[in-house]
Amino acid sequence: RYPPGPKGYQRSDERLREDISERLMEARYVDSSDVTVAVSGAKVVLEGTVPERRMKHAIEDLADACPGVQDIENGIRVRRE
């Protein structure tokens, strides 16, 4: 976890969304091509599908590691082939 920033500082929702999206692009072990990331009031909503269960949790962990995220709703489903 990151230490708190200056009093009253909060990263914008758009900046959080960009940061999380970039982290997902860089994570070679995760297929996030069918995943959407939405942020509202520092709450992240993840939707879409992934091929493996571990990826669902890895994506949530990546989002959670992003400074400024306060809550995550993980609606990602695992595709049944």
C-alpha positions as CSV (number, residue, x, y, z in Angstrom):
1,R,0.0,0.0,0.0
2,Y,1.0,3.6,-0.7
3,P,1.2,6.1,2.1
4,P,-1.6,8.7,2.0
5,G,-0.8,11.8,-0.1
6,P,-1.4,15.4,0.8
7,K,-4.5,16.1,2.8
8,G,-7.6,16.0,0.7
9,Y,-5.8,14.7,-2.4
10,Q,-7.7,12.2,-4.5
11,R,-6.7,11.0,-8.0
12,S,-9.3,11.5,-10.6
13,D,-11.5,8.6,-11.8
14,E,-10.1,9.0,-15.3
15,R,-6.6,8.8,-14.1
16,L,-7.3,5.7,-12.1
17,R,-9.0,4.1,-15.1
18,E,-6.0,4.9,-17.3
19,D,-3.5,3.6,-14.6
20,I,-5.4,0.3,-14.2
21,S,-5.8,-0.1,-18.0
22,E,-2.0,0.4,-18.5
23,R,-1.2,-2.1,-15.7
24,L,-3.4,-4.6,-17.4
25,M,-1.8,-4.0,-20.8
26,E,1.7,-4.6,-19.2
27,A,0.6,-7.8,-17.4
28,R,1.7,-10.4,-19.9
29,Y,0.2,-13.3,-17.8
30,V,-3.4,-11.8,-18.1
31,D,-5.7,-11.8,-21.1
32,S,-7.8,-8.6,-20.4
33,S,-8.9,-8.2,-24.0
34,D,-12.6,-8.8,-23.1
35,V,-12.5,-6.8,-19.8
36,T,-13.8,-3.3,-19.2
37,V,-12.7,-1.0,-16.5
38,A,-15.0,1.7,-15.1
39,V,-14.2,4.0,-12.2
40,S,-16.7,6.3,-10.3
41,G,-15.9,7.9,-7.0
42,A,-12.7,5.9,-6.7
43,K,-14.7,2.6,-7.0
44,V,-13.6,0.3,-9.7
45,V,-16.1,-1.8,-11.6
46,L,-14.6,-4.7,-13.6
47,E,-16.8,-6.4,-16.2
48,G,-16.2,-9.0,-19.0
49,T,-14.8,-12.4,-19.4
50,V,-11.4,-14.1,-19.1
51,P,-10.2,-17.6,-20.1
52,E,-8.9,-18.7,-16.7
53,R,-10.1,-18.2,-13.1
54,R,-6.7,-17.0,-11.9
55,M,-6.8,-14.1,-14.3
56,K,-10.0,-12.8,-12.7
57,H,-8.3,-12.6,-9.4
58,A,-5.0,-11.3,-10.9
59,I,-6.9,-8.4,-12.5
60,E,-8.6,-7.5,-9.2
61,D,-5.2,-7.6,-7.5
62,L,-3.7,-5.3,-10.1
63,A,-6.6,-2.8,-9.7
64,D,-6.3,-3.0,-5.9
65,A,-2.6,-2.2,-6.1
66,C,-3.3,1.1,-7.9
67,P,-3.0,4.1,-5.5
68,G,-6.3,5.9,-4.9
69,V,-8.6,2.9,-5.5
70,Q,-11.0,2.6,-2.6
71,D,-13.3,-0.2,-3.6
72,I,-13.5,-2.9,-6.3
73,E,-16.6,-4.6,-7.8
74,N,-15.3,-7.6,-9.7
75,G,-18.0,-8.7,-12.2
76,I,-15.5,-10.6,-14.4
77,R,-16.7,-14.1,-15.4
78,V,-14.6,-17.1,-16.5
79,R,-15.4,-18.3,-20.1
80,R,-16.5,-21.9,-20.2
81,E,-14.9,-23.3,-23.3
